[in-house]
Structure formats: structure tokens, C-alpha cells
């Protein structure tokens, strides 16, 4: 008899269990987030965000529920007692709906308001940044040119007012719809012929609601006036002639008309009939069409377009000034530069001190080389793009290509290996950007495991990096793989137990249960390797960690590692951005920063796209060993940063706290420079009339390596004209619109502070200096025969490195390294530096070294070999024809032997071995002749082809195609 009751009892039990599980998972997510923030010392950020969002959620949900629910109750309580048929005619439709809904009206009312409150609260909570900016706004102490109000009003107050108006509009519209439905269901009005029939209560209620809507519209019209500084109607962004002389007065008139219309709707409360509301509605619609729509169009068509240049001059000028200020390029210095196409010996000698330090190692080409030479074990990995920094070596600051050796995929992937054994990378790898060994390989300053001390001693373990596992359990009883160690049988490893302070303690069983829920992993509960000393590391990517503790920043897409005070620190540039700077040009951040490097390596998508204000306001560091995140103020004058500092307290340390060694590695950020060069393509023009004509606009050239994307900027040490010392700089070139010749060269001192000045060398409009694409075409044409001769037997292929542009000898010099690698696709191939191409004017030089290439253009002795202020470069003599022929014979004999042995033809193999022996003797003889011709060459300058002692050894080790004469840079 009790069986039928069981299903009814199981339903609430099941629902209760589901609710408990959901609540537990939500709690696990929130509490583990708090534990993470506590582990990095930024709980104030978490509490500020959580409390702000929670209060906005509750306030938004209650306010929306109160407004809509109150109007529903008013409509229900003012229903007629005998609504059925009171207006005559049939009311069967409404009666049917009411009969179906009335028994459940309380449930429908509560559930409906709960759902509405949930959506509204979530939407309001999502506006937490707008609220914090509003309540903590800092004055800019600058005013806009139209309303003469402080910029902070448009940056902080105006967005908040628009948010409030949108909320109230939504609440009133939903209230009108909900009240109308209730009035209809309970007989407040009927849609009967010959028209609408309503009770006085329904008419008064709906008239008040519509009147409130129109009143809000009047306020919105008035507020819209301030939004004209963001207009895109005119020639440029910001208020135009039509906006100021037609739309602005129209908005004021419409605000007054809407206010009158609201009064007419309120008058419907005391005066029956629909005449006054009808008149008000008609007046509002008519005025919106005529005053708000037609009049501005007429002004634009008949006053502005025939005289646009003169009419818009004042507004273009305002746009230019605001844009240059908002993007931080107001101080950019443009200097005319009549670049020469022919240099004299004396002029070249004056530039000698900068040339040996030119970076020839391309960080986008070399990752396979680093991987093959320094990966050590297959479970380590290097990034897809290396980084360029500078280090002081032997008292000289040198461009250095750097990377860290991070942990990759475990050889035998399982939960223990993935999360308890292979927990961290090991080591830092660095090589001078201007120097290679005799085979064209990087001449590493720091390499191997354990790392050599070329840059001093440091903690080499990488627990926090760009490619770290999603989470690892460290410390406690488990022994992590630290690094491989060679033993008698060629295998072995050194183990380690993490002793840092990073991560969240996970010894508590309750904490383990929370993380088991977070990662849906029962092994976190069952593993005996986890004890009271264990810690869990997660959110390990440097950008992710900084973004968590500084959610108000937009981060640069390229963090880079540096050795600072014996630790590997990731350096991340943080930007404060906005799209609400009046009159400043709005553009897509993604479009401005997109180039070959971002397309090739898929730089993380930035969360905020349209911007018209940016500052590099924060420098952040992440310790690669313990994950410590430190934020340093970089632009103390940024009002937006000051506002966020008010909101989040003292989470950002002052600039004065930056350690001296860290300061040596801070650089001008690449994404900011990309944005600024995009803006300066137009906004280097300060004259409004010239800007209107647009004939002097520039664009970023296409990358010669890819005709569809922009050329990236390059870090390189150079000396600008009229400067005495070379500086580590970030550089780019610009070309005219629709042309490929060079229009300008742009550089910024990458070691300077937040006020670093951009310098632009502007070439004459009739210049004959080739642009990057033209220079690449010249290289491809004049170097084709030489490079084809170097592709020995079709077994190798060449790769073009970054095309650098340098002010040199009164002109502009193009320098491009060329790399060679085996043509056969295999995992072991990697590029090595092979030749250096140089272009000055219309002259092209192709050399084993940069000096050789320069000598071809400027004559012998263009560069002094010995320079105490610059890194030495190994000199490689030209390879003789006899030596190249001998090498080819060695290669052919070896290839024939390999082919014969694979086919089982031992007779042919024996003949090939005899030819190989003879070819090796010829090679040895050719090498002796080469040495006799170049007696002053150092041992390191000899060609990289060396004789193999005997045929058997030659058979065991093939001469690599990349072992052809590959000079150092």
C-alpha cells in the first residue's frame, strides 16, 4: 500500500541531492580561488571583486524585482472585482488564460521574479569595473574642447550614467509589459470593437509607466549630448560640425519635448481619455524624426559636404591633439632625413662602433636550433618564438636571444607522471645576438643541464612558465624529476622535492576534496604521495597569474624571461586601456597589434578590442620558481592607474621599489609600440588641412616573408643620427599608402622609462630609398645565384631571417641573415646562420660575415675588425673552388655507398668506399691549400668542413648538408 508513495518521496530527495552537489561545486570553485589568491598574497583583490560583484548582483536583482514585482502587484490589486464582460462582448480568451494561470499565480510570480533577478543581477555584477571607476575616479586635469569638462567625466562618470539609464529603461519596459498582461488577464482592459476599453486604474497605472519611460527618454536625450564627443559622423572621430551645430541643439530640443510629453502622459492620470497621451506620443515621434533625424542630414548635405575641409578644420584639429595625447605619442619627434644612397669611406668609419653588435640571430627562426642543440631530453621544450633581451658581458651591453627550457609532455603519460613527476622545466639558454660559432650555430652564453655560469649563478628550475602543466602536486613524499643525469649506461636522473613557497598547501583532506572536485580527479584523494607538506601549483602561465591579480590590466602578448638577482623572472607589461577618451580615434587593438609574429604564433587574444587610450602603466614580474607576482607602477602620471589603485588598495608597488637588476631588463613593450606606430601612420601629421588631404599618410609595410601581414617591429641595438652612443631600441619602418618605397624610420629607446620618446626619421616624399619589400626583391635577385650555388646537391634550403633597417652612414642600411637547413623533412633538422645580406641604396653585398658584406658595398676596410666596445666576430675566409669540389666528391661518394648498402650491392659499396677514401685525401689537400692562402686566420676561422680520418669513420657519420662552409656572423 505504501509503494506508490515512494516515487513521490524520491523526487524531492533527488532534487535536494542535486542542489547540494551544485552548491558544493560552486563553493569549491569560490573557495579554491580564495586559496589561490591567498597563496600569492592578493586576497584584497579577490575580496574587492567578490564583494563588489555580490553587492551589485543583490542590488540589481532586488531593484529590478522590486520595480517589476511592485507593478505586477499594483496591477493585480487594482483589478476590477467583476471584470468578466464589464465592457461588453466576449472575454473568453482572457478568462481561459486566467483560469489556467490563477491557481499557480504565486508560484509563477516568485519563479518569474527569481529568474528576472538572476539575469539582471548577473548583468549588473558584470558592470563592476564601471562602478569602481565611477566611485574612484581621478581627475585628468584636462578638459574636452566641446563641453570644457574634465576628461574624467567621460572616462568614469558618463559610462556609469549610461549604465543606470539602461537599467531603468529595462525595468520600466518590463514593468509596462508585465502590468499590461496582468491588467488584461484580470479585466483591466479589453481589446473589443470599436476600440480599447480600460478601467480607470489600468489607465492611470499604464499612463504613469509610459510617462516614466518618456521622462527617462528626456534624460537620455540630455545625456546623449555628452556622447557626441564619441561621434563617428564626421571626417574624424569625435564631434563634427554637424554634431555641434545640428545634433547638439536637436538633442536639447528633444529633451525638452520629451519632458513636455511626459507631463502630458502624467496628465492622463487626472484627465480621462487618450487624447493628451496620444498628442504627446505623436509630438515625440514627429520631433524625433524631424529634429533628430532630418535636420542633421540637411545640415550635413547642404552645409558641410560642399565645404567640408573648412567646416571640419577645428574638429580635425581637436581629434589630432586628443589622439596623440591618448595614445602617448604627443612627444613623438619627427625629423627630416635626407637619406643618402651612396656612402663614403669616412662616413662608414664613423658608424663602425655600432655594426659588430647588430643582432643577426632571428628569434622566430631559431627555435628549432635551440631545441636540437639544447633540448637535452624529449620531455623538455622551448617556445615557438624566442625573446630578445640585453645583458652586460665583459662590460658591454649586448643583444641576447634568450629562452627557458620548460617541461613538456611526459614520455609515458599517466596521472602520476603528468602531475607528480614531470613538474617543472630546468634551465635558461642565452646566446649573443651578433655572434655564432664557426658552423653558424648560436654561441651560447648559458646552456646545458646544469646550466653554465655565463650570466652568473641562478635558480634554474621553471615551475611557472608559459607551457607548464595545468597543475602539479609538489613537495611532500613524491620525488620529482629534477633533471637528467648521464650514468655509465647513458641514462639516469636527479630527483628533487620542491622547497619553495609557491602553490596552495593541499595536505588537509577537505582541501584535497575541494581540488578533486575542481579538477574532477579522484586521484587527488587517493594518492599516497600527497601528505601534509604537499602543495598544488596551478594558474602557472605568467600572463594568467598577472591577469588574476590585476584584472583591470590588459597584458602584452609576449612575456619574456630574465635573470634577476639569481632568479629567473618572467616580465609582463600591463596596459591600462579605455575606449572613452573624448575625440580620440577608436581603433581595434587586435588589428593594430596583428602582424607576422602574432599570426604565426597565435598570440593570446586580448579581451578588450576597441580602444582610444592606452598607457604602459604597470611592469609585472612572476618568479619562475615560486610563482611570486609583483606589480610595479611604471607610469605614475596615469589617472586611470591611480583610479584602479584607489579601488584595489596598495597592490601596486611604487616605481622606486624596482630592483636595479630588474630595471636593466625592462624594455619598451612591443604591443604598445605596434599601437603607436599604427596611430602615427596618420597622426604624425599635425596640420588639419594636411590631415584632411591625407597625402602624407603612411602604413606599416607588409612583411617580405608574408605578403598578407604587417612586418613586426624589431629589437636591435643601433645609433640614431646625432647621437653618440648606440642604444637598445625597438624599431620599425613605414611606407607611403599605395607605395613600397621607404617613407620613414621609427625607433624608441627600449631601455628608457615610461616617458620614452619616439623618434621618426622622415624621408622626402620623392625619396628613392627602397622599402622592405623592394630591399627583399633586390636580395632575392642579386643573391639568387650565390645562394643557389650554396644549396649543395639540392639537399639544403635557405631561410630568410628578420630584415633589419638601421640608420647608417647618412642613409639607411638593410641587414638580413640567411640560414640554411636540410631540405628533407625530419625532426632533427635545424637552421644555422649561413650568409649575411646587406643593402645600402641600390647596392647589395653578400658575405660570410657582416663585415664581408659591407666590404662589398663600401670597399675593404669599411669596418675595423678589432673594437674593444663591441663583441668580436669570428672571421671566415672565402671557400676555394677546390675545397668545395672536394667536399662535393666526399658527399657523393658517401651517398653512393649508402644507396648501395641499402640495395645489398656490396661490390658497388666497396667501390664507393675507395672513392670516398680518395675524396677525403683531396679534401685534406684542399684544406691545407686554404690554410696556406690565409695564414693569419685564427683556428676558429677555418671552414666548418673537416676531414674524416678514415673511410670507416666516414661511413659511420655522414657529412651533414648543413656542415657546408657556414661562417660565423
Secondary structure in CASP SS format (residue, H / E / C, confidence):
PFRMAT SS
TARGET T0000
AUTHOR 0000-0000-0000
METHOD secondary structure of the structure
MODEL  1
X C 1.00
X C 1.00
X H 1.00
X H 1.00
X H 1.00
X H 1.00
X H 1.00
X H 1.00
X H 1.00
X H 1.00
X H 1.00
X H 1.00
X H 1.00
X H 1.00
X H 1.00
X H 1.00
X H 1.00
X H 1.00
X H 1.00
X H 1.00
X H 1.00
X H 1.00
X H 1.00
X H 1.00
X H 1.00
X H 1.00
X H 1.00
X H 1.00
X H 1.00
X H 1.00
X H 1.00
X H 1.00
X H 1.00
X H 1.00
X H 1.00
X H 1.00
X H 1.00
X H 1.00
X H 1.00
X H 1.00
X C 1.00
X C 1.00
X H 1.00
X H 1.00
X H 1.00
X H 1.00
X H 1.00
X H 1.00
X H 1.00
X H 1.00
X H 1.00
X H 1.00
X H 1.00
X H 1.00
X H 1.00
X H 1.00
X H 1.00
X H 1.00
X H 1.00
X H 1.00
X H 1.00
X H 1.00
X H 1.00
X H 1.00
X H 1.00
X H 1.00
X H 1.00
X H 1.00
X H 1.00
X H 1.00
X H 1.00
X H 1.00
X H 1.00
X H 1.00
X H 1.00
X H 1.00
X H 1.00
X C 1.00
X C 1.00
X C 1.00
X C 1.00
X C 1.00
X C 1.00
X C 1.00
X C 1.00
X C 1.00
X C 1.00
X C 1.00
X C 1.00
X C 1.00
X C 1.00
X H 1.00
X H 1.00
X H 1.00
X H 1.00
X H 1.00
X H 1.00
X H 1.00
X H 1.00
X H 1.00
X H 1.00
X H 1.00
X H 1.00
X H 1.00
X H 1.00
X H 1.00
X H 1.00
X H 1.00
X H 1.00
X H 1.00
X H 1.00
X H 1.00
X H 1.00
X H 1.00
X H 1.00
X H 1.00
X H 1.00
X H 1.00
X H 1.00
X H 1.00
X H 1.00
X H 1.00
X H 1.00
X H 1.00
X H 1.00
X C 1.00
X C 1.00
X H 1.00
X H 1.00
X H 1.00
X H 1.00
X H 1.00
X H 1.00
X H 1.00
X H 1.00
X C 1.00
X C 1.00
X C 1.00
X C 1.00
X C 1.00
X C 1.00
X C 1.00
X E 1.00
X C 1.00
X C 1.00
X C 1.00
X C 1.00
X C 1.00
X C 1.00
X E 1.00
X H 1.00
X H 1.00
X H 1.00
X H 1.00
X H 1.00
X H 1.00
X H 1.00
X H 1.00
X H 1.00
X H 1.00
X H 1.00
X H 1.00
X H 1.00
X H 1.00
X H 1.00
X H 1.00
X H 1.00
X H 1.00
X H 1.00
X H 1.00
X H 1.00
X H 1.00
X H 1.00
X H 1.00
X H 1.00
X H 1.00
X H 1.00
X H 1.00
X H 1.00
X H 1.00
X H 1.00
X H 1.00
X H 1.00
X H 1.00
X H 1.00
X C 1.00
X C 1.00
X C 1.00
X E 1.00
X E 1.00
X E 1.00
X E 1.00
X C 1.00
X C 1.00
X E 1.00
X E 1.00
X E 1.00
X E 1.00
X C 1.00
X H 1.00
X H 1.00
X H 1.00
X H 1.00
X H 1.00
X H 1.00
X H 1.00
X H 1.00
X H 1.00
X H 1.00
X H 1.00
X H 1.00
X H 1.00
X H 1.00
X H 1.00
X H 1.00
X H 1.00
X H 1.00
X H 1.00
X H 1.00
X H 1.00
X H 1.00
X H 1.00
X H 1.00
X H 1.00
X C 1.00
X H 1.00
X H 1.00
X H 1.00
X H 1.00
X H 1.00
X C 1.00
X C 1.00
X C 1.00
X C 1.00
X C 1.00
X C 1.00
X C 1.00
X C 1.00
X C 1.00
X C 1.00
X H 1.00
X H 1.00
X H 1.00
X H 1.00
X H 1.00
X H 1.00
X H 1.00
X H 1.00
X H 1.00
X H 1.00
X H 1.00
X H 1.00
X H 1.00
X H 1.00
X H 1.00
X H 1.00
X H 1.00
X H 1.00
X H 1.00
X H 1.00
X H 1.00
X H 1.00
X H 1.00
X H 1.00
X H 1.00
X H 1.00
X H 1.00
X C 1.00
X C 1.00
X C 1.00
X C 1.00
X C 1.00
X C 1.00
X C 1.00
X H 1.00
X H 1.00
X H 1.00
X H 1.00
X H 1.00
X H 1.00
X H 1.00
X H 1.00
X H 1.00
X H 1.00
X H 1.00
X H 1.00
X H 1.00
X H 1.00
X H 1.00
X H 1.00
X H 1.00
X H 1.00
X H 1.00
X H 1.00
X H 1.00
X H 1.00
X H 1.00
X H 1.00
X H 1.00
X H 1.00
X H 1.00
X H 1.00
X H 1.00
X H 1.00
X H 1.00
X H 1.00
X H 1.00
X H 1.00
X H 1.00
X H 1.00
X H 1.00
X H 1.00
X H 1.00
X H 1.00
X H 1.00
X H 1.00
X H 1.00
X H 1.00
X H 1.00
X H 1.00
X H 1.00
X H 1.00
X H 1.00
X H 1.00
X H 1.00
X H 1.00
X C 1.00
X C 1.00
X C 1.00
X C 1.00
X C 1.00
X C 1.00
X E 1.00
X E 1.00
X E 1.00
X E 1.00
X C 1.00
X C 1.00
X C 1.00
X E 1.00
X C 1.00
X C 1.00
X C 1.00
X C 1.00
X H 1.00
X H 1.00
X H 1.00
X H 1.00
X H 1.00
X H 1.00
X C 1.00
X H 1.00
X H 1.00
X H 1.00
X H 1.00
X C 1.00
X C 1.00
X C 1.00
X C 1.00
X C 1.00
X C 1.00
X C 1.00
X C 1.00
X C 1.00
X C 1.00
X C 1.00
X H 1.00
X H 1.00
X H 1.00
X H 1.00
X H 1.00
X H 1.00
X H 1.00
X H 1.00
X C 1.00
X C 1.00
X C 1.00
X C 1.00
X C 1.00
X E 1.00
X E 1.00
X C 1.00
X C 1.00
X C 1.00
X C 1.00
X C 1.00
X E 1.00
X E 1.00
X E 1.00
X E 1.00
X E 1.00
X E 1.00
X E 1.00
X C 1.00
X C 1.00
X E 1.00
X E 1.00
X E 1.00
X E 1.00
X E 1.00
X E 1.00
X E 1.00
X E 1.00
X E 1.00
X C 1.00
X E 1.00
X E 1.00
X C 1.00
X C 1.00
X C 1.00
X C 1.00
X C 1.00
X C 1.00
X C 1.00
X H 1.00
X H 1.00
X H 1.00
X H 1.00
X H 1.00
X H 1.00
X H 1.00
X C 1.00
X C 1.00
X C 1.00
X E 1.00
X E 1.00
X C 1.00
X E 1.00
X E 1.00
X E 1.00
X E 1.00
X E 1.00
X E 1.00
X E 1.00
X E 1.00
X E 1.00
X C 1.00
X C 1.00
X C 1.00
X C 1.00
X C 1.00
X E 1.00
X E 1.00
X E 1.00
X E 1.00
X E 1.00
X C 1.00
X C 1.00
X C 1.00
X C 1.00
X C 1.00
X C 1.00
X C 1.00
X C 1.00
X C 1.00
X C 1.00
X C 1.00
X C 1.00
X E 1.00
X C 1.00
X E 1.00
X E 1.00
X C 1.00
X C 1.00
X C 1.00
X C 1.00
X C 1.00
X C 1.00
X C 1.00
X C 1.00
X E 1.00
X E 1.00
X E 1.00
X E 1.00
X E 1.00
X C 1.00
X C 1.00
X C 1.00
X C 1.00
X E 1.00
X E 1.00
X E 1.00
X E 1.00
X E 1.00
X C 1.00
X C 1.00
X C 1.00
X C 1.00
X C 1.00
X C 1.00
X C 1.00
X C 1.00
X E 1.00
X E 1.00
X E 1.00
X E 1.00
X C 1.00
X C 1.00
X C 1.00
X C 1.00
X C 1.00
X C 1.00
X C 1.00
X E 1.00
X E 1.00
X C 1.00
X C 1.00
X C 1.00
X H 1.00
X H 1.00
X H 1.00
X H 1.00
X H 1.00
X H 1.00
X H 1.00
X H 1.00
X H 1.00
X H 1.00
X H 1.00
X C 1.00
X C 1.00
X C 1.00
X H 1.00
X H 1.00
X H 1.00
X H 1.00
X C 1.00
X C 1.00
X C 1.00
X C 1.00
X C 1.00
X C 1.00
X C 1.00
X E 1.00
X E 1.00
X E 1.00
X E 1.00
X E 1.00
X C 1.00
X C 1.00
X C 1.00
X H 1.00
X H 1.00
X H 1.00
X H 1.00
X H 1.00
X H 1.00
X H 1.00
X H 1.00
X C 1.00
X C 1.00
X C 1.00
X C 1.00
X E 1.00
X E 1.00
X C 1.00
X C 1.00
X C 1.00
X C 1.00
X E 1.00
X E 1.00
X E 1.00
X E 1.00
X E 1.00
X C 1.00
X C 1.00
X E 1.00
X E 1.00
X E 1.00
X E 1.00
X E 1.00
X E 1.00
X E 1.00
X E 1.00
X E 1.00
X E 1.00
X E 1.00
X E 1.00
X C 1.00
X C 1.00
X C 1.00
X C 1.00
X C 1.00
X C 1.00
X C 1.00
X C 1.00
X E 1.00
X E 1.00
X H 1.00
X H 1.00
X H 1.00
X H 1.00
X H 1.00
X C 1.00
X C 1.00
X H 1.00
X H 1.00
X H 1.00
X H 1.00
X H 1.00
X H 1.00
X C 1.00
X C 1.00
X C 1.00
X C 1.00
X C 1.00
X C 1.00
X C 1.00
X C 1.00
X E 1.00
X E 1.00
X C 1.00
X E 1.00
X E 1.00
X E 1.00
X E 1.00
X E 1.00
X E 1.00
X E 1.00
X E 1.00
X E 1.00
X E 1.00
X E 1.00
X C 1.00
X C 1.00
X C 1.00
X C 1.00
X C 1.00
X E 1.00
X E 1.00
X E 1.00
X E 1.00
X E 1.00
X C 1.00
X C 1.00
X C 1.00
X C 1.00
X C 1.00
X H 1.00
X H 1.00
X H 1.00
X H 1.00
X H 1.00
X H 1.00
X H 1.00
X H 1.00
X H 1.00
X H 1.00
X C 1.00
X C 1.00
X C 1.00
X C 1.00
X E 1.00
X C 1.00
X H 1.00
X H 1.00
X H 1.00
X C 1.00
X C 1.00
X H 1.00
X H 1.00
X H 1.00
X H 1.00
X C 1.00
X C 1.00
X C 1.00
X C 1.00
X C 1.00
X C 1.00
X H 1.00
X H 1.00
X H 1.00
X H 1.00
X H 1.00
X H 1.00
X H 1.00
X H 1.00
X H 1.00
X H 1.00
X H 1.00
X H 1.00
X H 1.00
X H 1.00
X C 1.00
X C 1.00
X C 1.00
X C 1.00
X H 1.00
X H 1.00
X H 1.00
X H 1.00
X H 1.00
X H 1.00
X C 1.00
X C 1.00
X C 1.00
X C 1.00
X E 1.00
X E 1.00
X E 1.00
X C 1.00
X E 1.00
X C 1.00
X C 1.00
X C 1.00
X C 1.00
X C 1.00
X C 1.00
X C 1.00
X E 1.00
X C 1.00
X C 1.00
X C 1.00
X E 1.00
X E 1.00
X E 1.00
X E 1.00
X E 1.00
X C 1.00
X C 1.00
X C 1.00
X C 1.00
X C 1.00
X C 1.00
X C 1.00
X C 1.00
X E 1.00
X E 1.00
X E 1.00
X E 1.00
X E 1.00
X E 1.00
X E 1.00
X E 1.00
X E 1.00
X E 1.00
X C 1.00
X C 1.00
X C 1.00
X C 1.00
X C 1.00
X E 1.00
X E 1.00
X E 1.00
X E 1.00
X E 1.00
X E 1.00
X E 1.00
X E 1.00
X C 1.00
X C 1.00
X C 1.00
X C 1.00
X C 1.00
X C 1.00
X C 1.00
X C 1.00
X E 1.00
X E 1.00
X E 1.00
X E 1.00
X E 1.00
X C 1.00
X C 1.00
X C 1.00
X C 1.00
X C 1.00
X C 1.00
X C 1.00
X C 1.00
X C 1.00
X H 1.00
X H 1.00
X H 1.00
X H 1.00
X H 1.00
X H 1.00
X H 1.00
X H 1.00
X H 1.00
X H 1.00
X H 1.00
X C 1.00
X H 1.00
X H 1.00
X H 1.00
X H 1.00
X H 1.00
X H 1.00
X H 1.00
X C 1.00
X H 1.00
X H 1.00
X H 1.00
X C 1.00
X E 1.00
X E 1.00
X E 1.00
X E 1.00
X E 1.00
X E 1.00
X E 1.00
X E 1.00
X E 1.00
X E 1.00
X E 1.00
X E 1.00
X E 1.00
X C 1.00
X C 1.00
X E 1.00
X E 1.00
X E 1.00
X E 1.00
X E 1.00
X E 1.00
X E 1.00
X E 1.00
X E 1.00
X E 1.00
X E 1.00
X E 1.00
X C 1.00
X C 1.00
X C 1.00
X C 1.00
X C 1.00
X C 1.00
X C 1.00
X C 1.00
X C 1.00
X E 1.00
X E 1.00
X E 1.00
X E 1.00
X E 1.00
X E 1.00
X E 1.00
X E 1.00
X E 1.00
X C 1.00
X C 1.00
X E 1.00
X E 1.00
X E 1.00
X E 1.00
X E 1.00
X C 1.00
X C 1.00
X H 1.00
X H 1.00
X H 1.00
X H 1.00
X H 1.00
X H 1.00
X H 1.00
X H 1.00
X H 1.00
X C 1.00
X C 1.00
X C 1.00
X C 1.00
X C 1.00
X C 1.00
X C 1.00
X C 1.00
X C 1.00
X C 1.00
X C 1.00
X C 1.00
X C 1.00
X C 1.00
X C 1.00
X C 1.00
X C 1.00
X C 1.00
X C 1.00
X C 1.00
X C 1.00
X C 1.00
X H 1.00
X H 1.00
X H 1.00
X H 1.00
X H 1.00
X H 1.00
X H 1.00
X H 1.00
X H 1.00
X H 1.00
X H 1.00
X H 1.00
X H 1.00
X H 1.00
X H 1.00
X H 1.00
X H 1.00
X H 1.00
X H 1.00
X H 1.00
X H 1.00
X H 1.00
X C 1.00
X C 1.00
X C 1.00
X H 1.00
X H 1.00
X H 1.00
X H 1.00
X H 1.00
X H 1.00
X H 1.00
X H 1.00
X H 1.00
X H 1.00
X H 1.00
X H 1.00
X H 1.00
X H 1.00
X H 1.00
X H 1.00
X H 1.00
X H 1.00
X H 1.00
X H 1.00
X H 1.00
X H 1.00
X H 1.00
X H 1.00
X H 1.00
X H 1.00
X H 1.00
X H 1.00
X C 1.00
X C 1.00
X C 1.00
X C 1.00
X C 1.00
X H 1.00
X H 1.00
X H 1.00
X C 1.00
X C 1.00
X C 1.00
X C 1.00
X C 1.00
X C 1.00
X C 1.00
X C 1.00
X C 1.00
X H 1.00
X H 1.00
X H 1.00
X H 1.00
X H 1.00
X H 1.00
X C 1.00
X C 1.00
X C 1.00
X C 1.00
X H 1.00
X H 1.00
X H 1.00
X C 1.00
X C 1.00
X C 1.00
X C 1.00
X C 1.00
X C 1.00
END
